C-alpha cells in the first residue's frame, strides 16, 4: 500500500455523531484521489434520533422520563443531564430506551443539553446532543408556628439532629446500580394533599426551609404503602423526620416517608409496590398528624406529585 493511501485511511471515521436532525457518515476508504462524485456516493443520511420526554413542559423540581430511539440498533445507551449520569433501559415492546431523571429546585430557567452515548451493534460509539428548555416552576410561601426546640435547639437536641443527619447521609450512599422500580409510582395513601412540593416555609416568622415533599392530611393510625418496589435502606426515628423509612428504587432514586407512628419494615427488606411500610402519626417536627413523602434522585429532591402522574414502563 503506498503512503498516500495510508494517509487517507487514517481519516476513516470511528465515531458516528448524530445531531437533532440528521447524520452524515462519510467513508474515506476509497482510492487516494477519488472524484467528487465517487465520494458523494459514500454519503449516507441516517434518520434523526427520536428523543421525547414527559412531562412535556419541564420545570425546576420536576422528575422527567426520557424516551429515546436511536437511528440505528444499539447494544447500550447512557447519557448525562444537568451533571448527572443516566443509565437507559431497553423496552422491547416499543423498541425505545428509557431513563428516569430529574431537575433540581435550584436549576435556573434556561436551555440544557441531554447528551447521549450509545454503542452500535458493530461496537462503534454513536453520539447525540439534544437541547431542552427548562422553565421556572411556581412555588409559594406559607407560615407555620412550631415549638422553639425545632428552630432553636439546645446542645442535646443539636446532637440528636447531627446523629440523624449522619444516618441519612450514610443511607443515601447505599442506592444500588440496578433499577428496582417497575411501572407507575402510586401515592402512599388515599388522602388529600395538605401541602405541596416547593413551598417556602417560615417557622415562627423566619424563613428556614423549602418543603421538599408532599404532605397528606391523614389521621394517626393510617396505613402507609410503598409507592413502588425497592429496598429499605433506613428505618429509624430521627429528630426532625420522626419515625422515618427510606426506600431505594435503584440508580439513585429514593423515596422517604416521615412522621410515622410505627415502622412495619426493617432495613434490608425488599418491598413490593403497594406493600405497607408503616403507620402514619405526628412524630418529629410536625404540627399535627400527617404523612410527609419525599422523592430524592441523585442528591436532589423532586416533586412527588409529578412522579405519580408519569406513565412509566413496566419492564
C-alpha positions in Angstrom: 0.0 0.0 0.0 1.5 3.4 -1.0 2.0 6.2 1.5 -0.7 8.4 0.0 -3.4 5.7 0.6 -2.2 5.1 4.2 -2.6 8.8 4.8 -6.2 8.8 3.6 -7.1 5.7 5.7 -6.0 7.5 8.8 -9.1 9.7 8.4 -11.6 6.8 8.3 -14.3 7.8 10.9 -14.5 5.8 14.1 -17.4 7.7 15.7 -20.9 8.3 14.3 -22.3 11.6 15.5 -26.0 12.4 15.4 -27.4 15.9 16.0 -31.1 16.7 16.4 -31.9 16.3 12.7 -29.8 14.0 10.6 -26.4 12.3 10.4 -23.9 12.2 7.6 -21.4 9.3 7.6 -18.5 10.0 5.2 -16.5 7.0 4.1 -12.9 7.9 3.2 -11.7 4.4 2.3 -11.9 4.9 -1.4 -8.9 5.4 -3.8 -6.5 8.2 -2.8 -7.7 10.6 -5.4 -11.4 9.7 -5.8 -13.5 12.1 -7.8 -16.2 14.2 -6.1 -19.0 12.0 -7.5 -17.3 8.9 -6.1 -17.1 10.5 -2.6 -20.7 11.6 -2.8 -21.9 8.0 -3.3 -20.4 7.3 0.1 -22.6 9.9 2.0 -25.3 8.1 4.0 -28.2 10.0 5.5 -29.2 8.4 8.8 -32.6 9.2 10.3 -32.7 11.6 13.3 -32.8 10.4 16.8 -36.3 10.3 18.4 -36.0 11.9 21.8 -39.1 12.5 23.8 -39.8 13.3 27.5 -42.6 13.7 30.0 -44.0 15.9 31.3 -43.9 17.9 28.1 -43.2 21.1 30.0 -40.1 20.8 32.2 -39.7 23.0 35.3 -37.2 23.1 38.2 -38.1 20.5 40.8 -39.7 18.1 38.3 -38.9 14.4 37.6 -38.6 13.6 33.9 -38.9 10.4 31.9 -36.7 10.4 28.8 -37.6 8.0 25.9 -35.0 7.6 23.1 -35.0 5.7 19.9 -31.5 5.9 18.2 -31.3 5.9 14.4 -29.6 2.5 14.4 -29.7 -0.6 16.6 -27.5 -0.2 19.7 -26.3 -2.5 22.4 -26.3 0.1 25.2 -27.3 3.7 25.9 -26.1 6.1 28.5 -26.4 9.8 29.0 -25.7 12.9 31.0 -28.2 15.5 32.1 -27.6 18.5 34.3 -24.4 17.0 35.6 -26.0 13.6 36.4 -25.3 10.2 34.7 -28.2 8.4 33.2 -28.4 4.6 32.5 -31.1 3.7 29.9 -33.1 0.5 29.8 -34.4 -1.0 26.6 -38.1 -1.6 26.3 -38.7 -4.3 23.6 -42.4 -3.7 23.1 -41.7 -0.1 21.9 -38.1 -0.6 20.8 -37.2 2.5 22.8 -34.7 3.2 25.6 -35.9 5.0 28.8 -34.4 6.6 31.9 -35.9 8.4 34.8 -34.2 11.6 35.7 -34.9 15.0 37.4 -34.3 18.7 37.7 -33.1 20.3 40.9 -35.2 23.1 42.5 -32.1 25.2 42.2 -31.9 24.9 38.4 -32.4 28.3 36.8 -34.7 28.6 33.7 -32.8 28.0 30.5 -31.8 25.5 27.9 -29.8 22.5 28.9 -28.1 19.6 27.0 -29.1 16.0 27.2 -26.0 14.1 25.9 -26.5 10.5 24.7 -23.8 7.9 24.1 -24.7 4.6 22.6 -22.7 1.6 21.3 -23.8 0.2 18.0 -24.0 -3.5 17.2 -20.7 -3.2 15.5 -19.1 -1.7 18.6 -18.9 1.9 17.3 -19.9 4.8 19.6 -23.0 6.7 18.4 -23.5 10.2 19.9 -26.3 12.7 20.1 -26.9 16.0 21.9 -30.4 17.4 22.4 -31.0 20.9 23.8 -34.1 21.0 26.2 -35.8 24.0 27.7 -36.4 24.2 31.5 -38.9 26.7 32.7 -39.4 28.2 36.2 -41.9 26.4 38.5 -44.4 28.3 40.5 -44.0 27.8 44.3 -45.4 29.8 47.2 -44.7 30.6 50.8 -46.6 29.6 54.0 -46.1 30.5 57.7 -46.0 27.9 60.5 -45.9 28.1 64.3 -43.9 25.3 65.9 -42.2 24.6 69.3 -38.9 26.5 69.7 -36.9 23.3 70.1 -37.2 22.8 66.3 -36.0 26.3 65.5 -33.7 27.0 68.5 -32.4 23.5 69.5 -30.3 23.1 72.7 -27.0 21.2 72.8 -28.6 17.8 73.3 -31.1 18.4 70.5 -28.3 19.5 68.2 -26.5 16.2 68.9 -29.7 14.3 68.0 -30.0 16.4 64.8 -26.4 15.6 63.8 -26.9 11.9 64.5 -29.9 11.9 62.3 -28.1 13.6 59.5 -25.3 11.1 59.7 -27.7 8.2 59.5 -29.4 9.8 56.5 -26.2 10.6 54.7 -25.0 7.0 55.2 -28.3 5.6 53.9 -28.3 7.9 50.8 -25.0 6.4 49.7 -26.4 2.9 49.6 -28.5 3.3 46.4 -28.0 0.3 44.1 -26.8 0.5 40.5 -29.8 -1.6 39.2 -33.3 -0.2 38.7 -35.8 -1.8 41.1 -38.9 0.2 40.2 -41.4 -1.0 37.6 -44.5 0.7 36.3 -46.0 3.9 37.6 -45.4 5.3 41.1 -48.6 5.3 43.3 -49.5 7.7 46.1 -48.7 6.2 49.5 -52.1 6.9 50.9 -55.6 7.6 49.6 -56.0 11.1 51.1 -56.0 14.8 50.1 -52.7 16.7 49.9 -52.4 19.3 52.6 -49.1 21.0 51.5 -47.4 20.8 48.1 -43.8 20.4 47.0 -41.6 23.5 46.7 -43.4 25.7 49.3 -41.1 28.1 51.1 -41.8 27.7 54.8 -41.4 30.3 57.5 -41.2 28.8 61.0 -42.1 31.3 63.7 -41.8 34.2 61.2 -38.3 33.2 59.9 -37.7 31.6 56.5 -35.9 28.3 57.3 -36.6 25.7 54.6 -38.2 24.7 51.3 -40.8 21.9 51.6 -39.2 19.1 49.5 -42.1 16.7 49.5 -45.9 16.3 49.8 -48.0 16.3 53.0 -51.1 14.2 53.2 -53.9 15.0 55.6 -54.3 11.6 57.3 -55.2 10.9 60.9 -52.8 9.0 63.0 -53.0 5.2 62.5 -53.5 5.3 58.7 -51.6 2.5 56.9 -48.8 3.9 54.6 -47.8 2.0 51.5 -44.6 1.9 49.3 -45.0 4.0 46.2 -43.0 1.4 44.1 -40.8 -1.6 44.6 -37.5 -1.2 46.4 -35.2 -2.0 49.3 -35.4 -0.5 52.8 -32.1 1.3 53.4 -33.3 3.3 56.5 -35.9 2.5 59.2 -35.2 4.7 62.2 -36.5 7.5 64.4 -34.9 10.9 63.6 -35.2 14.4 65.3 -37.0 16.3 62.5 -38.4 13.5 60.5 -39.7 11.4 63.4 -40.1 7.7 62.6 -38.7 7.5 59.1 -38.4 4.9 56.3 -36.3 5.3 53.2 -36.7 3.0 50.2 -34.1 2.6 47.5 -35.6 2.2 44.0 -32.2 1.9 42.3 -30.0 4.2 40.3 -30.0 6.9 42.9 -33.9 7.1 43.2 -35.2 7.1 46.8 -38.5 7.8 48.5 -38.8 8.9 52.1 -41.8 8.5 54.5 -41.8 10.8 57.6 -43.6 11.3 60.9 -44.8 7.7 61.2 -46.2 6.5 64.5 -45.0 3.0 63.7 -42.5 1.4 61.3 -43.5 -2.0 60.0 -40.4 -2.9 57.9 -36.7 -3.3 58.7 -33.6 -2.3 56.9 -32.7 -4.7 54.1 -36.3 -5.8 53.4 -37.3 -6.0 49.7 -40.6 -4.2 49.3 -43.2 -4.6 46.6 -45.2 -1.7 45.2 -48.2 -1.1 47.4 -46.8 -3.1 50.4 -47.3 -1.5 53.8 -44.2 0.1 55.3 -45.6 1.9 58.3 -48.5 3.7 60.1 -49.0 7.5 60.0 -48.5 9.7 63.0 -47.1 13.0 64.2 -43.5 12.2 65.3 -40.6 14.6 64.8 -41.2 18.2 63.6 -44.9 18.0 62.9 -47.7 20.4 63.7 -50.2 17.5 63.8 -50.8 14.1 62.4 -50.0 13.8 58.7 -47.7 11.9 56.3 -44.8 13.5 54.5 -43.4 11.7 51.5 -40.4 12.9 49.5 -38.6 11.8 46.3 -34.8 12.1 46.1 -32.9 11.4 42.9 -29.1 11.5 42.8 -29.0 14.0 45.7 -31.8 16.4 44.6 -35.4 16.4 45.7 -38.2 16.1 43.1 -41.9 16.8 43.1 -43.7 13.5 44.1 -47.0 14.7 42.6 -45.4 14.9 39.1 -43.7 11.5 39.6 -47.1 10.0 40.4 -48.6 11.4 37.2 -45.9 9.9 34.8 -46.8 7.0 32.6 -43.8 4.7 33.3 -42.9 1.4 31.6 -43.3 -2.0 33.3 -40.2 -3.9 32.4 
